[in-house]
Amino acid sequence: MSVYSNVRTYELRYSDFDYKDELRPSALLALTQESACMSADELRFGYDDLRPRGLGFVIVNTYCALRRPVRLGEALTVETWPLTPRHVFFERDYRLSVNGEEVAAAASRWCLVDLSTFSLLTPEHMGEAHARCPYRDEKAVTPPAWKIPHIRGGREVYSMTVANSHCDHYFHANNARYADFFFDCFSMDELSARPVSAFQIAYIRQAKEGSELTLTREDAEGGALCEARCGGEMFAQFRVWFSEGEKGQ
């Protein structure tokens, strides 16, 4: 029996790149999301399969280790596969390469939810798709920990309002957009001087249109921590490691 994975090569757009002519973290996450959705479609638990039953997947964690930047003019190949679910957590890993060279690896955790209540569901609610899924228990990368430490002090960097352009078909800010929200806590000079080696996002609450998010930052050993809060409640957390610090492998 062959080992399952979904493999797709993406021709990247000029708009996917930043001021350094390197692939934006948000564009990278958007491509992993695209591959995850296409893999789920192949395995019969995609959006069109689950939505009629009032079910859907939402991402709760993502971690990405960067070997080197993806540069303007390069095409990116994304390989992804699902791991065996653990209670209510559905893990999915990714390898990202350019012409056969691995340039990044990512891991993510998702939850299956009842879309009317957003209560968490176990894999059995997927029915035959779960029973027949060719889960592959191989890790592309292992996060140091899924839990991100809370900021103890920190400083407010900016505030923003979630708008319709940030939202997806679940009517909340799409996971890839949080990379922009959080990396905007850093200046161009900082990111030019300290290349990113890894980053991690925890999605805690849904930020819907009109949500007023306050972004706070605290520098930490080897990188920084950031939080997005609304009305004092935590909505998302972020951790970044820079190349001079240690990153999880």
Secondary structure, 3 states (H helix, E strand, C coil): CCCCCEEEEEECCHHHECCCCEECHHHHHHHHHHHHHHHHHHCCCCHHHHHHHCEEEEEEEEEEEECCCCECCCEEEEEEEECCCECCEEEEEEEEEECCEEEEEEEEEEEEEECCCCCEECHHHHCHHHHHCCCCCCCCCCCCCCCCCCCCCCEEEEEEECCHHHECCCCEECHHHHHHHHHCCCCHHHHHHCCEEEEEEEECCCCECCCEEEEEEEEECCEEEEEEEECCEEEEEEEEEECCCCCCC
